């Protein structure tokens, strides 16, 4: 009876691990597919007409703004820790 219980629980854990792996892989694949930019025929025609394609995606990071924020952050004065 003990051997059956150990084998059953081991098989159950392996099954859970495999199921979790499959679900994680499927979720990551869907996220990656949704994040890829899509350029369809209408977008190509817009590029040919106007020379540029405007999308509703977020703007790229402004490296100058990031650098300024980092400089401001590190220039702040810090309170010394209290001694106990």
N, C-alpha and C positions, 0 to 999 in steps of 0.2 A: 504494500500500500504506500509506503514511504517513497519508493522509487517512482511510482506513478505520479504522486503529488509533485515531486521535484521535476519530473519530466514535463508535467502539465504546466506548472508555473514557468518553467524555462521557455516552453513553446509559446506561452502567453506573452512573456516579456519580449521575445524575439518578434512575435507578431505585432506588438505595439510599437516596437522600434522601427520595423519595416513600414508600417502604416504611417508613422510620424514622418519618416524620411520621404515617403511618396507625397504626402500632403505638403510638406515644406518645399519640395522640389517644384510641385505644381504651382504653389503660391508664388514662389520666386520667379518662375517662368512667366506667369501672368503679369507680375509687376514690371518685369523687364520689357515685356511686349507692349505694355501700356505706356511705358516711358519713352519708347523709341519714337522719334519724330516721323511723321507721315507726310510724304510729298506726293500728292495725287496729280492728275492731269490739269485740274483747275489751278493748282499752285504753280505748275510749270508754265501755264499760259500767263499767269500773273507775273511771273519772273520775266518772261519774254517781252510782255507789254511794258512793264514799269521798271524792270531792271532790279527789283528788290522784292522780297517776300516778307510780308508782315504777318506774324502769327500772334496768337493769344497766349503764348507761353510766357513764363516769367523771364524778366530781363536777366542777362548774364551778370555775374558778380562784378561790382565796381572795385577794382583792386586798389585804386587811389583812396576810396572811401574806407576800405578795410584797413589800409595802412595807417590812415589818419586816426581811426578809432583805436588801433593797437598802440600807436604812439601816445594818444591821450590816456589810455588805460594804464600804461606803464609809467607815465609821468605823474600820476596821482600819488599823494603821500599816503603812507600806510601807518596805522596805529600800531605801536609796539605791543606785543602780547603782554598781558598782565602776569606778574610772577605770583605764584601761590606759595 
